[in-house]
């Protein structure tokens, strides 16, 4: 963390946000019972009802059952009990959410089949927000979760309130605020691999009822679970470290200021591709690259949020500055022969400012309103080098490239809600304008030909939303909505051919209807939604041979597409000690119009059928002594995978754990993927390199077993 980074951040925060305010809703301290499908993971009391869930999906706190939007939540207790530390693990509990990755530099997230982009240079289609701050790229998807209050997964386009690049949905991560008690927590874990995980948090009330601090740290080391047949070592070793410190100032009832500082250093081996000699449905641990390589991802961020109530108005301001550095070195031919290797750097700086005016938190008016503005300044610099081995002279540059990219976004938005008895009517509108400029150059080391590229992509979009909801009773609510979303245009990697150097915005229109119910004195909760989505200029990932001969993942526009589906989430409280829960998503998606020269295929790799089930049992033996049993199973039906029409068979992954709590200490034994189900998480049927043409893929983590010790003081 350089001195200039912190000085720049502090100056900008002081100018833009010191006297205004920030998101009372996003930082409200709310005790949640977990997700709709997992809210039994806090010990039950005498009440036999399911715990009430509160969300802030609409920028203010409300009951999940009152929000006319499809949203799943995971509480901090759920994350801790099931050892969920990244987005990949969240997919086991949220069937509409899908995570794809073949390396830390290639990750993609989709909701309802919308949004996936595994290119770190491309705009994501599912926006991720931490304490109300938009995370600039898909590189942030790999940051581990720790000391989190809750996670909200909003399904369907969320552009009206959340802005660009949320046409698939939004993932909102809310970290823990400090409280008024001196305390600490720690977790120490060891598992097969071997892998060790440790994280701790210290809560300090610096000035009673006025100023507090909560600092948390995370460390993970994994030796890896996949052998490299060439080097003899493991191909997927990783080492992660992260720290967050959050200060909250509340000098009076009407003002709150929160300052968060975050740093992460994540190191892993890239591209652990296995040669898929057995085909897509017979995964073989066959990593043969001659070097493991290294991806070093460093993240630094500061955000300042201020909230101030002025009479009936709540003024909210969020100022943020993010910096990421991703450096990569890897084998590009995926064979034992030292023939082709790639290296690159990607540096990014993003400054953002949001200002909102809305009803004050205690307002009881039947008319609720919100207006705001948003500004984002994004700057990227990347270099790439591809080297090939030549007889006698050894490695020499094959292609060298450099790129500078800048982007500025301006947005204005508003939303109004009118409550007429049991009927609620909502209307909202947002306008986003983004311009991205790209200057790049590449040099072919063989032909000595220099290629320059200088271009701009402008993205403009209106993102309206209308909805109506009706409460048939306090426990039964139905809603309908229509909304639009878009993903901004942008540029591909330096190694992409000039004809594919850029892509245009993708747009969606979504229609949805839902029913939310709680029955039998809140012992049963059942929420459902049906949706239909139209796409234009749909973005797809392709694996091509780049200008340097290496495998290059690009984004390109397709034609028109549509999808429709159904979601169901439910939970049942059986007595005081047992909760059963689960979720199901059905999705049907296809291309309607293919551009000239295109290929007809499914435009996403989401399975038509995905479901999960969970069971959580708690028993108090006596005061200060209890035990719990937890199990979950997630099923993914047969689905297309990769960049061509190939299908992966259905598979089921089962996790289980048991814990014993004595006073403030919990000992847990756990297993993940306990039946050692094996499948490809990414697959490229025709990975063309100078040495071979064939299929490659990355394989999921095998069975993992371990012990965890948790303490609270």
Secondary structure, DSSP 8 states (H G I E B T S, - for coil): --HHHHHHHHHHHHHHHTTS---HHHH--------TTTTT-S---S--S----EE-TTSS-EEGGG-SS-EEEEEHHHHHHTT--SHHHHTTT-TTEEEEEEETTEEEEEETTB-----TTS--SEEEEETTEE--SGGGGG----SEEEEEEEES--HHHH-TT-SSEEEEEEE----SS-EEEEEEEEETTTEEEEEEEEEEEEETTTEEEEEEEEEEEE--SSBBTTTSSBS--EEEEEEEEEEEEEEETTEEEEEEEEEEEEEE-----EE-TT-TTS----B--S---EEEEEEEEEEEEEEEEETTEEEEEEEEEEEEEEEEEEESS-SSS--EEEEEEEEEEEEEEEEEEEE-TT---SEEEEEEEEEEEEEEEEEEEEEEEETTTEEEEEEEEEEEEEEEEEEEEEEEEEEETTEEEEEEEEEEEEEEEEEEEEEETTT--EEEEEEEEEEEEE--EEEEEEEEETTEEEEEEEEEEEE--EE--TTS-GGGSEE--EEEEEEEEEEEEEETTTTEEEEEEEEEEEEES-EEEEEEE-TTSSEEEEEEE--EEEEEEEEEEEEEEETTTEEEEEEEEEEEEEEEE--TT-----SS---SEEEEEEEEEEEEEETTEEEEEEEEEEEE-SEE-SSSS-EE--EEEEEEEEEEEETTEEEEEEEESTT----EEEEEEEEE-SS-EEEEEEE----EEEEEEEEE-
